[in-house]
Amino acid sequence: MGRSRGGLTTRIHAAVDAHGLPLRFALSPGRRHDSQAARILLEDRLPPDSFVPGDKAYDAEWIRATIEAREAVAIIPDRSTANARHAFSPALYRLRNRVERFFNKLKHFRRIATRYEKLAANFLAMIKIATIRLWLRFYESTT
């Protein structure tokens, strides 16, 4: 989420659907690499023929193999130091913007943006409450 007086804070990792609504979460310490949370986010079955966009931090062969084993397509740019080159579509990579928009909506909740909770379990509970509100806001009737 950002920087605090003590250094890097807890990272929130999320998988969202086509509408930018959250499906799964993972918390990790700020000093741990992003790809370690991919195991938790990809453990459930993905819909067939779905796209999984991710940034360069998720460029690892085991992540690509996990996504392909779940009959999905990885849209992850190669790192500049990568030996093997993979197919990449910049047009499909723009879908990753939905994840960024989700985090922007999540930061509108003051309790999450300022990290009032000291324990990770409580922080995760507040994230879940905030995402429930996002889901309800998306599906609420306007008539």
Contacts in CASP RR format, 6 or more apart in sequence:
PFRMAT RR
TARGET T0000
AUTHOR 0000-0000-0000
METHOD contacts of the structure
MODEL  1
MGRSRGGLTTRIHAAVDAHGLPLRFALSPGRRHDSQAARILLEDRLPPDS
FVPGDKAYDAEWIRATIEAREAVAIIPDRSTANARHAFSPALYRLRNRVE
RFFNKLKHFRRIATRYEKLAANFLAMIKIATIRLWLRFYESTT
1 9 0 8 1.000
1 10 0 8 1.000
1 11 0 8 1.000
1 12 0 8 1.000
1 107 0 8 1.000
1 112 0 8 1.000
1 113 0 8 1.000
1 115 0 8 1.000
2 8 0 8 1.000
2 9 0 8 1.000
3 9 0 8 1.000
4 115 0 8 1.000
8 30 0 8 1.000
8 31 0 8 1.000
9 30 0 8 1.000
9 115 0 8 1.000
10 27 0 8 1.000
10 28 0 8 1.000
10 29 0 8 1.000
10 30 0 8 1.000
10 115 0 8 1.000
10 120 0 8 1.000
10 123 0 8 1.000
11 27 0 8 1.000
11 28 0 8 1.000
11 29 0 8 1.000
11 30 0 8 1.000
11 32 0 8 1.000
11 34 0 8 1.000
11 37 0 8 1.000
12 25 0 8 1.000
12 26 0 8 1.000
12 27 0 8 1.000
12 103 0 8 1.000
12 106 0 8 1.000
12 127 0 8 1.000
13 25 0 8 1.000
13 26 0 8 1.000
13 27 0 8 1.000
13 28 0 8 1.000
13 34 0 8 1.000
13 37 0 8 1.000
13 38 0 8 1.000
13 40 0 8 1.000
13 41 0 8 1.000
14 22 0 8 1.000
14 23 0 8 1.000
14 24 0 8 1.000
14 25 0 8 1.000
14 26 0 8 1.000
14 41 0 8 1.000
14 99 0 8 1.000
14 102 0 8 1.000
14 103 0 8 1.000
15 22 0 8 1.000
15 23 0 8 1.000
15 24 0 8 1.000
15 41 0 8 1.000
15 42 0 8 1.000
16 22 0 8 1.000
16 23 0 8 1.000
16 98 0 8 1.000
16 99 0 8 1.000
16 102 0 8 1.000
17 23 0 8 1.000
18 98 0 8 1.000
19 98 0 8 1.000
19 138 0 8 1.000
20 98 0 8 1.000
20 99 0 8 1.000
20 101 0 8 1.000
20 102 0 8 1.000
21 102 0 8 1.000
21 131 0 8 1.000
21 134 0 8 1.000
21 135 0 8 1.000
21 138 0 8 1.000
22 102 0 8 1.000
22 131 0 8 1.000
22 134 0 8 1.000
22 135 0 8 1.000
24 40 0 8 1.000
24 41 0 8 1.000
24 44 0 8 1.000
25 124 0 8 1.000
25 127 0 8 1.000
25 128 0 8 1.000
25 131 0 8 1.000
26 37 0 8 1.000
26 40 0 8 1.000
26 41 0 8 1.000
27 120 0 8 1.000
27 123 0 8 1.000
27 124 0 8 1.000
28 34 0 8 1.000
28 36 0 8 1.000
28 37 0 8 1.000
33 57 0 8 1.000
34 55 0 8 1.000
34 57 0 8 1.000
34 58 0 8 1.000
35 57 0 8 1.000
35 58 0 8 1.000
35 60 0 8 1.000
35 63 0 8 1.000
38 58 0 8 1.000
38 60 0 8 1.000
38 63 0 8 1.000
38 66 0 8 1.000
39 66 0 8 1.000
42 52 0 8 1.000
42 63 0 8 1.000
42 66 0 8 1.000
42 67 0 8 1.000
42 70 0 8 1.000
45 70 0 8 1.000
46 52 0 8 1.000
46 67 0 8 1.000
46 70 0 8 1.000
46 71 0 8 1.000
46 72 0 8 1.000
47 72 0 8 1.000
48 71 0 8 1.000
48 72 0 8 1.000
49 71 0 8 1.000
49 72 0 8 1.000
49 73 0 8 1.000
50 72 0 8 1.000
50 73 0 8 1.000
51 72 0 8 1.000
51 73 0 8 1.000
51 75 0 8 1.000
51 92 0 8 1.000
51 95 0 8 1.000
52 67 0 8 1.000
52 72 0 8 1.000
52 73 0 8 1.000
52 74 0 8 1.000
52 75 0 8 1.000
52 76 0 8 1.000
53 75 0 8 1.000
53 76 0 8 1.000
53 92 0 8 1.000
53 93 0 8 1.000
53 95 0 8 1.000
53 96 0 8 1.000
53 99 0 8 1.000
54 74 0 8 1.000
54 75 0 8 1.000
54 76 0 8 1.000
54 93 0 8 1.000
54 96 0 8 1.000
54 99 0 8 1.000
55 76 0 8 1.000
55 77 0 8 1.000
55 96 0 8 1.000
56 76 0 8 1.000
56 77 0 8 1.000
56 78 0 8 1.000
56 79 0 8 1.000
58 76 0 8 1.000
59 76 0 8 1.000
59 77 0 8 1.000
59 78 0 8 1.000
59 79 0 8 1.000
59 82 0 8 1.000
61 84 0 8 1.000
63 74 0 8 1.000
63 76 0 8 1.000
64 74 0 8 1.000
64 76 0 8 1.000
64 86 0 8 1.000
67 73 0 8 1.000
67 74 0 8 1.000
68 74 0 8 1.000
74 86 0 8 1.000
75 88 0 8 1.000
75 89 0 8 1.000
75 92 0 8 1.000
75 93 0 8 1.000
75 95 0 8 1.000
75 96 0 8 1.000
76 86 0 8 1.000
76 88 0 8 1.000
77 88 0 8 1.000
77 93 0 8 1.000
78 84 0 8 1.000
78 85 0 8 1.000
78 86 0 8 1.000
78 88 0 8 1.000
102 134 0 8 1.000
105 134 0 8 1.000
106 112 0 8 1.000
106 113 0 8 1.000
106 127 0 8 1.000
106 130 0 8 1.000
106 131 0 8 1.000
106 134 0 8 1.000
107 113 0 8 1.000
109 126 0 8 1.000
109 130 0 8 1.000
109 133 0 8 1.000
111 117 0 8 1.000
111 126 0 8 1.000
111 130 0 8 1.000
112 123 0 8 1.000
112 126 0 8 1.000
112 127 0 8 1.000
112 130 0 8 1.000
115 123 0 8 1.000
116 126 0 8 1.000
117 123 0 8 1.000
117 125 0 8 1.000
117 126 0 8 1.000
END
